Amino acid sequence: MLKRMLIIYNPVAGQRKFHKLMPVAEQVLEEAGFDVTLIPTTEQAKSATKIAKQGVLDGFEFIIAAGGDGTVNEVVNGLMQAPTQPIFGVLPVGTTNDFARALGMAKDPVEALHIIAAGATIKVDVGQANDQYFINNAAGGKITEITYAVKESMKNKIGRLAYLVSGITLLPKLAPKQVRITHDKGVFEGEILLLFGALTNSVGGMEKLCPPAVLNDGYMDLLILKKVSPIKLLKLLASIKNGSHLQSEDVVYVKTKHVEIECDASLNISYDGVYGGETPYILEVLPEKLAILADATRIEHRLQK
Ligand SMILES: Nc1ncnc2c1ncn2[C@@H]1O[C@H](COP(=O)(O)OP(=O)(O)OP(=O)(O)O)[C@@H](O)[C@H]1O
């Protein structure tokens, strides 16, 4: 019996990468025994969420997000809002593909297609941020504006470099915020530049910010960067390369299942790079909530046995 697979693809992601791949995708997956249906996302906000939710109701056994991290997040939200969750998959044809990298999907989309076609799955944690879901990270602070300040048009022209350009223009405007953050190990009160609740080690094209993050351990790695001078910030950013930032007195780093974020002045929160509004926010880990097509042998170090 053919296995019913829905591919929700973003036709404009990653400089329109999926367009060229479509015939190959259909061939590889049909040869592997999948009955493939393709639906494009639209300009309409959260279109992939709606398509995914309907896909579950229509009985697809496999739902694939073909796009960048924005599409992945929208599809995850659609699946999580549905009564049951089919097997999920990610075809990395976006600009940054942070989650796909954490999942060990090949950079080359054709190779990634073969991982999907093989049909092996792993279970991964999903995060809940108020009434939305994330699969990679939730973040707070001015620095997170880098991701949603990047214009689609700029990404289409210069790809990942767009994030760097946006980051450089935003750095001088970083403003610390007085917050109260409650986690499993205690309470942090003070001024911060940034907070991250990471389910994976892959953030904004980097893999060293939260290196110990495990995909299925039921914990998020909470990283809080306290207010520091610009010089200290540059030193800290440089220390990310060898991982020593995690030992800095200006960084709080804990594994936690639950986080509450309060800020009198209100703090912007994003989840998987999508703007999520302002505090108060509660972040929660839903352990091993989604089964995903992946090759576990490529990411053994990121999985709890
Ligand atoms: N048909 C479409 N036309 C224009 N925009 C679209 C369309 N479909 C989706 N979008 C928009 O694309 C954005 C998501 O892009 P996505 O994350 O998939 O790829 P990307 O931007 O290339 O990569 P990344 O998020 O990894 O940087 C969302 O803002 C969504 O509204």
PDBQT file of the ligand as one rigid body, heavy atoms in Angstrom, charges set to zero:
ROOT
HETATM    1  N1  LIG A 401       3.946  32.007  -1.824  1.00  0.00    +0.000 N 
HETATM    2  C1  LIG A 401       4.566  32.868  -1.040  1.00  0.00    +0.000 A 
HETATM    3  N2  LIG A 401       4.850  34.119  -1.462  1.00  0.00    +0.000 NA
HETATM    4  C2  LIG A 401       5.505  35.000  -0.650  1.00  0.00    +0.000 A 
HETATM    5  N3  LIG A 401       5.901  34.726   0.620  1.00  0.00    +0.000 NA
HETATM    6  C3  LIG A 401       5.645  33.498   1.104  1.00  0.00    +0.000 A 
HETATM    7  C4  LIG A 401       4.982  32.492   0.301  1.00  0.00    +0.000 A 
HETATM    8  N4  LIG A 401       4.884  31.373   1.044  1.00  0.00    +0.000 NA
HETATM    9  C5  LIG A 401       5.446  31.655   2.253  1.00  0.00    +0.000 A 
HETATM   10  N5  LIG A 401       5.899  32.910   2.287  1.00  0.00    +0.000 N 
HETATM   11  C6  LIG A 401       6.575  33.568   3.420  1.00  0.00    +0.000 C 
HETATM   12  O1  LIG A 401       7.877  32.981   3.567  1.00  0.00    +0.000 OA
HETATM   13  C7  LIG A 401       8.308  33.120   4.926  1.00  0.00    +0.000 C 
HETATM   14  C8  LIG A 401       8.972  31.871   5.422  1.00  0.00    +0.000 C 
HETATM   15  O2  LIG A 401      10.116  31.612   4.681  1.00  0.00    +0.000 OA
HETATM   16  P1  LIG A 401      10.995  30.347   5.011  1.00  0.00    +0.000 P 
HETATM   17  O3  LIG A 401      11.403  30.388   6.405  1.00  0.00    +0.000 OA
HETATM   18  O4  LIG A 401      10.332  29.106   4.552  1.00  0.00    +0.000 OA
HETATM   19  O5  LIG A 401      12.229  30.486   4.044  1.00  0.00    +0.000 OA
HETATM   20  P2  LIG A 401      13.476  31.463   4.062  1.00  0.00    +0.000 P 
HETATM   21  O6  LIG A 401      12.989  32.782   4.496  1.00  0.00    +0.000 OA
HETATM   22  O7  LIG A 401      14.188  31.371   2.760  1.00  0.00    +0.000 OA
HETATM   23  O8  LIG A 401      14.433  30.751   5.085  1.00  0.00    +0.000 OA
HETATM   24  P3  LIG A 401      14.796  30.948   6.643  1.00  0.00    +0.000 P 
HETATM   25  O9  LIG A 401      13.535  31.151   7.424  1.00  0.00    +0.000 OA
HETATM   26  O10 LIG A 401      15.473  29.666   6.976  1.00  0.00    +0.000 OA
HETATM   27  O11 LIG A 401      15.699  32.104   6.706  1.00  0.00    +0.000 OA
HETATM   28  C9  LIG A 401       7.065  33.459   5.726  1.00  0.00    +0.000 C 
HETATM   29  O12 LIG A 401       7.162  34.828   6.095  1.00  0.00    +0.000 OA
HETATM   30  C10 LIG A 401       5.906  33.264   4.737  1.00  0.00    +0.000 C 
HETATM   31  O13 LIG A 401       4.833  34.138   4.993  1.00  0.00    +0.000 OA
ENDROOT
TORSDOF 0
